[in-house]
Amino acid sequence: MGAASNTHGKDAMIRPLFEPMDETHERPDEWSGPLGFVIGGFARPSMQAERDGALAEQYFAAAEALIDAILDRRVADYQVANAALFLYRHSFELLLKAGLPPKTRAEKDIHDLGKLARSYAHHKQQVGETVPSWITKRCDELAAIDPGSEAFRYGEYGTPKARDGKPITDEIHVDLLHLKAAMAALNAALVEKNWLIRMARGDRP
């Protein structure tokens, strides 16, 4: 206790993390101070699909930031492996849910990306849109190692399959550059079909 007190100021130990928003937090743009997070209230989208999409964007951006930190040699790959994989995986769960009709989304309290992808593809087909098969296959691949959104949080991995279809029962290697490219492709394909996210990014009809 004494060592912690000497290392960190009093604010670090007793000041609340969550505080009311007021004029002292105002800033002209996202790069000016004070830096901080604004959550809840008007910062929380009212529509579930919009909320899913906004959160998916944040998780994907965080995953990309971690991968870039590894590529820039600012952090070792093994130090953030599960964190980066979880962020990518959760962003896709939210993207898939954001693309479901509101009534279906309310009933889809599941985490299996393969099942979500098939439901997503089914509902897109209902409105005349086709979801490429590689999207479902990629989601099935992620679901095999993490069917319930727990693998990358608790280290309890499922059993993915190698290119030849055989299960990988020992160490599993993930090529970083391939991961980054594959996740970018999946993100782009899902975002392309989600007008709410594209509009939030600045796209216009």
PEKA-V25503 format. One record per run of one state. SS is the DSSP state (hx for helix, st for strand, lp for the rest). FROM is the first residue (numbers start at 1). LEN is the number of residues. If there is no record, write none. Layout:
# PEKA-V25503
ss,from,len
SS,FROM,LEN
SS,FROM,LEN
This chain:
# PEKA-V25503
ss,from,len
lp,1,1
hx,2,6
lp,8,2
hx,10,5
lp,15,8
hx,23,3
lp,26,15
hx,41,3
lp,44,4
hx,48,24
lp,72,5
hx,77,3
lp,80,1
hx,81,18
lp,99,3
hx,102,6
lp,108,5
hx,113,14
lp,127,6
hx,133,13
lp,146,5
hx,151,4
lp,155,6
st,161,1
lp,162,5
st,167,1
lp,168,8
hx,176,17
lp,193,2
hx,195,6
lp,201,5
